[in-house]
Amino acid sequence: MKAAVALLAALAFAALPLMTSSNYIIGVGISALIFTVAAAALNLIYGFTGLLSFAQLGFWGIGGYVTALTVVTFGGNFWWGVLWAALINAVVALAIGYPTLRTNRHAFVIMTLTFALLVTLIARDWVDLTRGPLGIPNLPRPSAFGYHFATTGQYYWVAWAFSVAMLAFLYALCSSRIGRTLVAIKQNEPLVRAQGIAPMPYKLSAFAISAAVTGAAGGVFTFHLGIIDPLFLDFYYMQTFLIIVIIGGAGSFWGVIAAGIALSALPEALRFSADFRMIIYGVILVVAMFVMPTGVAGWLRERQLARMREQLR
Amino acid sequence: MTVDAVYLLQLTLNGITLGLIYALIAVGLSLIFGVMEIINFAHGELLMLGAFAMTFALPVMGLLYWPSLAVAILAIMLVGLVIYEVLLARLRPDEFERSILITLGLSIIIIHVMQYFFTATPRLVDTQYGFEGVSIGSIRITWTRIIGAAAAAAAFGGLYLVLRHTQFGRAMRAIAQNREAALMVGIRPRVVARNAVVLAAGLCGLAGAAISPIQLVTPYMGQFLIFKAFALVIIGGLGNIPGAIVAAIALGLIESWIGGFYEIIWQEAAVFVIMIAVLFVRPDGLFKRGGMRVG
């Protein structure tokens, strides 16, 4: 049932460029798909494993820059760029994850935050590599098997195929034994240790996978924008991923997917000015943390539990 | 490479000023963490509000430095009180992630509301001292820098005395060291937490007001500083106040020296590299935390 609904939704999304010729709407569609993937990756590390990572923003930016530089500076093609983005991010995540995860979760949060800022500063100040605030414009759209994804409508298929593949992968991971172990680590780490499972490799791999997926998503998104500059590391992106995960319900795979689609489309539909949108995002974040700390999915689950208790009485 | 002694001394003095400002922010964060076990993400925005309060107070006070400084600090303490009563008082001590997300939302609201009303145009702040300064040999330091550094140093002295020798401060340390025992002897955690937040906000207001004549004032000025303050709190050991001060002044010096001789990117990356190195060697920070220490 769930699989059928997911398949139908995926196919309906695939048909978007056939239904409209408006580049604006298709652009919103691409954002919705990519943001949902990035939010699902954050959900893996925060929702399932219980580690709040702000480094996602850094991975997103590294992914974007690696993909763009592979094509423009190192003469590779887009597909290799995305692959490199995933690989490099996984290695970076292992390198910063190992010392940080040995400490407590407080240090992890702060460390990932500082990492995100560091990437922003490198993007801005390492002018020889990243061209600084000017950025790298005119990124060429990719082609495969002689087909050139030139227009926004054609590039939408790339974003779609990428998102479906990544979400399927993340779903398989989260619903497997590994996913259950991650949830167990979040809920009670000493108990996991007592069961003879070492938490560290699980946490590290969840962090690395989450980084790789976020980086690849950043790479795909860069080529939709056609330009990369330090604004690609604006805190706005991190904010969006976080709000999607929190409203959807941290730890709920489908809740986050639904929230990703809905929340990416909503601000576009309402068309606020940039400042006003951020204020509203901030208010949503604060209010949601007080009113609905487990998100829509958690709220629904609580209601279901309450009804079951009522019946048993 | 020959190192010019005068240049080096100039860098050192700038580094100390910078370090003292970092320390004001990091100490506030450490204080709040010690008492409530939460991180205040909006701390950088308190600094920014302090700087803005200074820019508005100065013209009203006829450019007089000290009254404006006092107004700015009081205003930010009031903001801290409101933030505590409205948001932070509802948090339990173990809700670390929730505290981060709530104060993150708050920080975004403050930044963008300020930008909406006062635009992102950087403001230059003029005081009664202007850009005058003292010259020692061929070194020149402006009065605003000297006073900023002195005020910060005085604030640390005051903080030490308050935490060490008043009932108000002892209660804070008691809560930080052993929550249950403190409850048993009749200390109210809510009151203590409120005092800690207001005190931390006051230090941050002082930092903002002191920095405003030195740097350009923009709605984003708090963001870059707060990231460094976070790193400092980790390096010094979470909740360890002298650790945070030592780490902050050391970082100010290191950044200033690196900035004087190498490219800017190394200056910005220094704090991160140091933090990673410290975490490798001592996962609990350079100075291990045993409750909240003041000396």
Chai-1 contact restraints between the chains, C-beta under 6 A:
chainA,res_idxA,chainB,res_idxB,connection_type,confidence,min_distance_angstrom,max_distance_angstrom,comment,restraint_id
A,L52,B,E97,contact,1.0,0.0,6.0,A-B,restraint_1
A,P99,B,I276,contact,1.0,0.0,6.0,A-B,restraint_2
A,P99,B,L279,contact,1.0,0.0,6.0,A-B,restraint_3
A,P99,B,F280,contact,1.0,0.0,6.0,A-B,restraint_4
A,R102,B,P283,contact,1.0,0.0,6.0,A-B,restraint_5
A,T103,B,P283,contact,1.0,0.0,6.0,A-B,restraint_6
A,H106,B,F96,contact,1.0,0.0,6.0,A-B,restraint_7
A,H106,B,L238,contact,1.0,0.0,6.0,A-B,restraint_8
A,A107,B,I234,contact,1.0,0.0,6.0,A-B,restraint_9
A,I110,B,F230,contact,1.0,0.0,6.0,A-B,restraint_10
A,I110,B,I234,contact,1.0,0.0,6.0,A-B,restraint_11
A,L113,B,F230,contact,1.0,0.0,6.0,A-B,restraint_12
A,T114,B,F227,contact,1.0,0.0,6.0,A-B,restraint_13
A,T114,B,F230,contact,1.0,0.0,6.0,A-B,restraint_14
A,T114,B,A231,contact,1.0,0.0,6.0,A-B,restraint_15
A,T114,B,F272,contact,1.0,0.0,6.0,A-B,restraint_16
A,L117,B,F227,contact,1.0,0.0,6.0,A-B,restraint_17
A,L118,B,F272,contact,1.0,0.0,6.0,A-B,restraint_18
A,L121,B,E268,contact,1.0,0.0,6.0,A-B,restraint_19
A,D125,B,I264,contact,1.0,0.0,6.0,A-B,restraint_20
A,D125,B,I265,contact,1.0,0.0,6.0,A-B,restraint_21
A,W126,B,I265,contact,1.0,0.0,6.0,A-B,restraint_22
A,D275,B,H112,contact,1.0,0.0,6.0,A-B,restraint_23
A,D275,B,Q115,contact,1.0,0.0,6.0,A-B,restraint_24
A,D275,B,Y116,contact,1.0,0.0,6.0,A-B,restraint_25
A,M278,B,I108,contact,1.0,0.0,6.0,A-B,restraint_26
A,M278,B,H112,contact,1.0,0.0,6.0,A-B,restraint_27
A,I279,B,I109,contact,1.0,0.0,6.0,A-B,restraint_28
A,I279,B,H112,contact,1.0,0.0,6.0,A-B,restraint_29
A,G282,B,G105,contact,1.0,0.0,6.0,A-B,restraint_30
A,G282,B,I108,contact,1.0,0.0,6.0,A-B,restraint_31
A,G282,B,I109,contact,1.0,0.0,6.0,A-B,restraint_32
A,L285,B,G105,contact,1.0,0.0,6.0,A-B,restraint_33
A,V286,B,I102,contact,1.0,0.0,6.0,A-B,restraint_34
A,V286,B,G105,contact,1.0,0.0,6.0,A-B,restraint_35
A,M289,B,R98,contact,1.0,0.0,6.0,A-B,restraint_36
A,M289,B,L101,contact,1.0,0.0,6.0,A-B,restraint_37
A,M289,B,I102,contact,1.0,0.0,6.0,A-B,restraint_38
